[in-house]
Amino acid sequence: MKCKICERKAESEFCKFHKISYENLVKKFEEWKKSMDISWLEYLKMLQDNPYTGVWVKEVIQYLLSKESNGKTEKIKKHSNV
């Protein structure tokens, strides 16, 4: 199986680099959500515009936002198989 973002070898949807980035996005969103009233999409767009957000994280965000715009809503949950 190949990563949906970069075509690297993957055991699930993402390669190990994009998987870690996705897991960190989800984990940090839970912290942000506790601190502010922010939606998942607002959070992703805010990080996408942040110049300090890493390349792999931005690639994951771009992938998630493209899924969202195509009507495939990304649910927030902890994935053991992502």
TORLUMLO-692712 format. One record per atom (N, C-alpha, C, O): residue in one letter; x, y, z; residue number from 1; atom name. Coordinates in nm, 2 decimals. Layout:
REM residues N
code/x/y/z/pos/site
A/X/Y/Z/NUM/CA
...
This chain:
REM residues 82
code/x/y/z/pos/site
M/0.08/-0.12/0.00/1/N
M/0.00/0.00/0.00/1/CA
M/0.09/0.12/0.00/1/C
M/0.20/0.12/0.06/1/O
K/0.04/0.23/-0.06/2/N
K/0.12/0.35/-0.07/2/CA
K/0.04/0.47/0.00/2/C
K/-0.08/0.47/0.01/2/O
C/0.12/0.56/0.05/3/N
C/0.07/0.68/0.12/3/CA
C/-0.02/0.76/0.03/3/C
C/0.02/0.78/-0.09/3/O
K/-0.13/0.80/0.08/4/N
K/-0.23/0.88/-0.01/4/CA
K/-0.17/1.02/-0.04/4/C
K/-0.22/1.08/-0.13/4/O
I/-0.07/1.06/0.03/5/N
I/-0.01/1.19/0.00/5/CA
I/0.11/1.19/-0.08/5/C
I/0.13/1.26/-0.18/5/O
C/0.21/1.10/-0.05/6/N
C/0.34/1.11/-0.11/6/CA
C/0.38/0.98/-0.19/6/C
C/0.49/0.98/-0.25/6/O
E/0.30/0.88/-0.19/7/N
E/0.33/0.75/-0.26/7/CA
E/0.44/0.67/-0.19/7/C
E/0.48/0.57/-0.25/7/O
R/0.49/0.71/-0.07/8/N
R/0.58/0.62/0.00/8/CA
R/0.51/0.50/0.05/8/C
R/0.39/0.49/0.05/8/O
K/0.59/0.40/0.08/9/N
K/0.53/0.27/0.14/9/CA
K/0.46/0.31/0.26/9/C
K/0.50/0.38/0.35/9/O
A/0.34/0.25/0.28/10/N
A/0.26/0.27/0.39/10/CA
A/0.18/0.14/0.43/10/C
A/0.15/0.06/0.35/10/O
E/0.16/0.13/0.56/11/N
E/0.08/0.01/0.61/11/CA
E/-0.07/0.04/0.62/11/C
E/-0.15/-0.05/0.63/11/O
S/-0.10/0.17/0.61/12/N
S/-0.24/0.21/0.61/12/CA
S/-0.25/0.34/0.52/12/C
S/-0.18/0.34/0.41/12/O
E/-0.33/0.43/0.55/13/N
E/-0.36/0.55/0.47/13/CA
E/-0.23/0.63/0.44/13/C
E/-0.21/0.69/0.33/13/O
F/-0.15/0.65/0.54/14/N
F/-0.03/0.73/0.54/14/CA
F/0.10/0.66/0.56/14/C
F/0.10/0.55/0.63/14/O
C/0.21/0.71/0.51/15/N
C/0.34/0.67/0.54/15/CA
C/0.37/0.71/0.69/15/C
C/0.29/0.77/0.75/15/O
K/0.49/0.66/0.74/16/N
K/0.51/0.69/0.88/16/CA
K/0.53/0.84/0.91/16/C
K/0.49/0.88/1.02/16/O
F/0.58/0.91/0.82/17/N
F/0.59/1.06/0.84/17/CA
F/0.46/1.13/0.84/17/C
F/0.43/1.21/0.93/17/O
H/0.37/1.10/0.75/18/N
H/0.24/1.17/0.74/18/CA
H/0.15/1.11/0.85/18/C
H/0.06/1.18/0.90/18/O
K/0.17/0.99/0.89/19/N
K/0.09/0.93/1.00/19/CA
K/0.12/1.00/1.13/19/C
K/0.03/1.04/1.21/19/O
I/0.25/1.02/1.16/20/N
I/0.29/1.10/1.28/20/CA
I/0.23/1.24/1.28/20/C
I/0.18/1.29/1.38/20/O
S/0.24/1.30/1.16/21/N
S/0.19/1.44/1.15/21/CA
S/0.04/1.44/1.17/21/C
S/-0.01/1.53/1.24/21/O
Y/-0.04/1.34/1.12/22/N
Y/-0.18/1.34/1.14/22/CA
Y/-0.21/1.31/1.29/22/C
Y/-0.30/1.38/1.34/22/O
E/-0.14/1.22/1.35/23/N
E/-0.17/1.19/1.49/23/CA
E/-0.14/1.31/1.58/23/C
E/-0.22/1.34/1.67/23/O
N/-0.04/1.39/1.55/24/N
N/-0.01/1.51/1.62/24/CA
N/-0.11/1.62/1.60/24/C
N/-0.15/1.69/1.69/24/O
L/-0.17/1.63/1.48/25/N
L/-0.28/1.72/1.45/25/CA
L/-0.40/1.69/1.54/25/C
L/-0.45/1.78/1.60/25/O
V/-0.43/1.56/1.54/26/N
V/-0.55/1.52/1.62/26/CA
V/-0.53/1.55/1.77/26/C
V/-0.61/1.60/1.84/26/O
K/-0.41/1.51/1.82/27/N
K/-0.37/1.53/1.96/27/CA
K/-0.38/1.67/2.00/27/C
K/-0.43/1.71/2.10/27/O
K/-0.31/1.76/1.92/28/N
K/-0.31/1.90/1.95/28/CA
K/-0.44/1.97/1.94/28/C
K/-0.47/2.06/2.01/28/O
F/-0.53/1.92/1.84/29/N
F/-0.66/1.97/1.83/29/CA
F/-0.74/1.96/1.96/29/C
F/-0.81/2.05/2.00/29/O
E/-0.73/1.84/2.02/30/N
E/-0.80/1.82/2.15/30/CA
E/-0.75/1.93/2.25/30/C
E/-0.84/1.98/2.33/30/O
E/-0.63/1.96/2.26/31/N
E/-0.58/2.06/2.35/31/CA
E/-0.63/2.20/2.31/31/C
E/-0.68/2.28/2.40/31/O
W/-0.63/2.23/2.18/32/N
W/-0.68/2.36/2.13/32/CA
W/-0.83/2.38/2.16/32/C
W/-0.88/2.48/2.20/32/O
K/-0.90/2.27/2.14/33/N
K/-1.05/2.27/2.16/33/CA
K/-1.08/2.29/2.31/33/C
K/-1.18/2.36/2.34/33/O
K/-1.00/2.25/2.40/34/N
K/-1.02/2.27/2.54/34/CA
K/-1.00/2.42/2.58/34/C
K/-1.06/2.47/2.67/34/O
S/-0.91/2.48/2.51/35/N
S/-0.87/2.62/2.54/35/CA
S/-0.95/2.72/2.46/35/C
S/-0.98/2.83/2.52/35/O
M/-1.00/2.69/2.34/36/N
M/-1.08/2.79/2.27/36/CA
M/-1.19/2.72/2.20/36/C
M/-1.20/2.59/2.18/36/O
D/-1.29/2.80/2.16/37/N
D/-1.40/2.74/2.08/37/CA
D/-1.36/2.75/1.93/37/C
D/-1.38/2.85/1.86/37/O
I/-1.31/2.63/1.89/38/N
I/-1.26/2.63/1.75/38/CA
I/-1.30/2.49/1.69/38/C
I/-1.30/2.39/1.75/38/O
S/-1.34/2.50/1.56/39/N
S/-1.38/2.37/1.49/39/CA
S/-1.26/2.31/1.43/39/C
S/-1.15/2.37/1.42/39/O
W/-1.27/2.18/1.39/40/N
W/-1.17/2.11/1.32/40/CA
W/-1.12/2.18/1.20/40/C
W/-1.00/2.20/1.17/40/O
L/-1.21/2.23/1.11/41/N
L/-1.18/2.30/0.99/41/CA
L/-1.11/2.43/1.02/41/C
L/-1.01/2.47/0.95/41/O
E/-1.16/2.51/1.12/42/N
E/-1.09/2.63/1.15/42/CA
E/-0.95/2.61/1.20/42/C
E/-0.85/2.68/1.16/42/O
Y/-0.93/2.50/1.28/43/N
Y/-0.80/2.46/1.33/43/CA
Y/-0.71/2.43/1.21/43/C
Y/-0.59/2.48/1.21/43/O
L/-0.75/2.35/1.12/44/N
L/-0.67/2.31/1.00/44/CA
L/-0.63/2.43/0.92/44/C
L/-0.52/2.45/0.88/44/O
K/-0.73/2.52/0.89/45/N
K/-0.70/2.64/0.81/45/CA
K/-0.60/2.73/0.88/45/C
K/-0.52/2.79/0.81/45/O
M/-0.62/2.74/1.01/46/N
M/-0.53/2.83/1.09/46/CA
M/-0.38/2.78/1.08/46/C
M/-0.29/2.85/1.06/46/O
L/-0.37/2.65/1.10/47/N
L/-0.23/2.59/1.09/47/CA
L/-0.18/2.59/0.95/47/C
L/-0.06/2.61/0.93/47/O
Q/-0.26/2.58/0.85/48/N
Q/-0.22/2.58/0.71/48/CA
Q/-0.16/2.72/0.68/48/C
Q/-0.06/2.73/0.60/48/O
D/-0.22/2.83/0.74/49/N
D/-0.17/2.96/0.71/49/CA
D/-0.05/3.00/0.80/49/C
D/0.01/3.11/0.78/49/O
N/-0.02/2.92/0.90/50/N
N/0.09/2.95/0.99/50/CA
N/0.23/2.92/0.93/50/C
N/0.25/2.81/0.89/50/O
P/0.32/3.02/0.92/51/N
P/0.45/2.99/0.85/51/CA
P/0.53/2.90/0.93/51/C
P/0.63/2.85/0.88/51/O
Y/0.50/2.87/1.06/52/N
Y/0.58/2.78/1.14/52/CA
Y/0.53/2.63/1.14/52/C
Y/0.60/2.55/1.20/52/O
T/0.43/2.61/1.07/53/N
T/0.37/2.47/1.05/53/CA
T/0.47/2.40/0.96/53/C
T/0.50/2.45/0.85/53/O
G/0.50/2.27/0.99/54/N
G/0.60/2.19/0.91/54/CA
G/0.54/2.15/0.78/54/C
G/0.41/2.14/0.76/54/O
V/0.62/2.11/0.69/55/N
V/0.59/2.07/0.56/55/CA
V/0.50/1.95/0.56/55/C
V/0.39/1.94/0.49/55/O
W/0.53/1.84/0.64/56/N
W/0.45/1.72/0.64/56/CA
W/0.31/1.75/0.70/56/C
W/0.21/1.69/0.65/56/O
V/0.31/1.83/0.80/57/N
V/0.18/1.87/0.86/57/CA
V/0.09/1.94/0.75/57/C
V/-0.03/1.92/0.74/57/O
K/0.15/2.03/0.68/58/N
K/0.08/2.11/0.58/58/CA
K/0.03/2.02/0.47/58/C
K/-0.08/2.04/0.42/58/O
E/0.11/1.92/0.44/59/N
E/0.07/1.82/0.34/59/CA
E/-0.06/1.74/0.38/59/C
E/-0.15/1.71/0.31/59/O
V/-0.05/1.70/0.51/60/N
V/-0.17/1.63/0.57/60/CA
V/-0.29/1.72/0.57/60/C
V/-0.40/1.68/0.54/60/O
I/-0.27/1.84/0.61/61/N
I/-0.38/1.94/0.62/61/CA
I/-0.44/1.96/0.48/61/C
I/-0.56/1.96/0.46/61/O
Q/-0.36/1.98/0.38/62/N
Q/-0.40/1.99/0.24/62/CA
Q/-0.48/1.87/0.20/62/C
Q/-0.59/1.88/0.13/62/O
Y/-0.44/1.75/0.23/63/N
Y/-0.51/1.63/0.20/63/CA
Y/-0.64/1.62/0.26/63/C
Y/-0.75/1.59/0.20/63/O
L/-0.65/1.65/0.40/64/N
L/-0.77/1.65/0.47/64/CA
L/-0.87/1.75/0.42/64/C
L/-0.99/1.73/0.41/64/O
L/-0.82/1.87/0.39/65/N
L/-0.91/1.98/0.33/65/CA
L/-0.97/1.94/0.20/65/C
L/-1.08/1.97/0.16/65/O
S/-0.88/1.87/0.12/66/N
S/-0.93/1.83/-0.02/66/CA
S/-1.04/1.72/0.00/66/C
S/-1.13/1.72/-0.08/66/O
K/-1.02/1.64/0.10/67/N
K/-1.12/1.53/0.12/67/CA
K/-1.25/1.60/0.17/67/C
K/-1.36/1.56/0.13/67/O
E/-1.24/1.70/0.25/68/N
E/-1.36/1.78/0.30/68/CA
E/-1.43/1.85/0.19/68/C
E/-1.55/1.84/0.18/68/O
S/-1.35/1.91/0.10/69/N
S/-1.42/1.98/-0.01/69/CA
S/-1.48/1.88/-0.11/69/C
S/-1.57/1.92/-0.19/69/O
N/-1.44/1.76/-0.11/70/N
N/-1.49/1.66/-0.20/70/CA
N/-1.61/1.58/-0.14/70/C
N/-1.66/1.49/-0.19/70/O
G/-1.65/1.63/-0.02/71/N
G/-1.76/1.57/0.05/71/CA
G/-1.73/1.45/0.14/71/C
G/-1.82/1.38/0.18/71/O
K/-1.61/1.42/0.15/72/N
K/-1.57/1.31/0.24/72/CA
K/-1.52/1.36/0.37/72/C
K/-1.40/1.38/0.39/72/O
T/-1.61/1.39/0.46/73/N
T/-1.58/1.46/0.59/73/CA
T/-1.49/1.37/0.67/73/C
T/-1.51/1.25/0.69/73/O
E/-1.38/1.43/0.72/74/N
E/-1.29/1.36/0.80/74/CA
E/-1.34/1.37/0.95/74/C
E/-1.35/1.48/1.00/74/O
K/-1.36/1.26/1.01/75/N
K/-1.41/1.26/1.15/75/CA
K/-1.28/1.26/1.24/75/C
K/-1.18/1.20/1.21/75/O
I/-1.30/1.32/1.35/76/N
I/-1.19/1.33/1.45/76/CA
I/-1.21/1.21/1.54/76/C
I/-1.30/1.20/1.62/76/O
K/-1.11/1.12/1.54/77/N
K/-1.10/1.01/1.63/77/CA
K/-0.96/0.96/1.63/77/C
K/-0.89/0.98/1.53/77/O
K/-0.93/0.89/1.73/78/N
K/-0.80/0.83/1.74/78/CA
K/-0.80/0.71/1.66/78/C
K/-0.87/0.61/1.68/78/O
H/-0.71/0.70/1.56/79/N
H/-0.70/0.59/1.47/79/CA
H/-0.58/0.51/1.50/79/C
H/-0.47/0.56/1.51/79/O
S/-0.60/0.38/1.53/80/N
S/-0.48/0.30/1.55/80/CA
S/-0.43/0.25/1.41/80/C
S/-0.31/0.20/1.40/80/O
N/-0.51/0.25/1.31/81/N
N/-0.47/0.20/1.18/81/CA
N/-0.44/0.31/1.08/81/C
N/-0.43/0.28/0.96/81/O
V/-0.43/0.43/1.12/82/N
V/-0.40/0.54/1.02/82/CA
V/-0.25/0.54/0.99/82/C
V/-0.20/0.63/0.91/82/O
